[in-house]
């Protein structure tokens, strides 16, 4: 005979009260945000940045904010990516001083993967470089283009077991790009005309807006960001493959 469980035992009262309290706080927060958005002044920070975009002669206003006005934040984002890549490398390597295990040369990918990579690798590589070089003209830039370039090499590593990225070379490339980024930022502080980190100290006439060679120092900064991001993400992909190879070797 089934005994009927009382309602107070099927539901915990303090749990229901906690859920109700969280729901009420969420609705209150949303109400405050909506009222603030409706009553906010029309001339916000975004409108001010758009009105000053001509100062850098960059056709992409987002690039102006990311690389010029918000340069310190971009430096922080690049630093966070570097720390993430370092942490992933240490995690997959099993700690400091561990020897990386490369993939089994006898295991070959299927023909579909090899043929698809042959078609996609040059296309992705060209697309990534295009996005990096045109970050001051169109949506995109160093972060997006660098990830696309790293993805192209990741496909190449999957399709070809003999292809690996050298961690030492990636380290040199990443260090060069990061040092160049900081150097250009410091040069902006030195020049009297800018006197700000990542200041646009190179000539950037407004008449050249929309051209490939324009916006002064901004395309160069985005180029260094793209190289740094591509090297760090590529190192993460290489660490993943090495970790997978080590796991397969232990199983066999």
ABEGO torsion letter per residue (X at the ends): XBBBBBAAAABBAAAAAAAAAAAAAAAAAAAAAAAAAAABBABBAAAAAAAAAAAAGBABAAAAAAAAAAAAAAAAAAAAAAAAAAAAAAAAAGEBGBBBBBBBAABBBBAAAAAAAAAAAAAAAAAAAAAAAAAAABBEEAAAAAAAAAAAAAAAAAABAABBBBAAAAAAAAAAAAAAAAAAAAAAAABAAAGBBGBBABBBBAAABGBABBGEAAAAAAAAAAAAAAAAAAAAAAAAAAAAAAAAAAAX
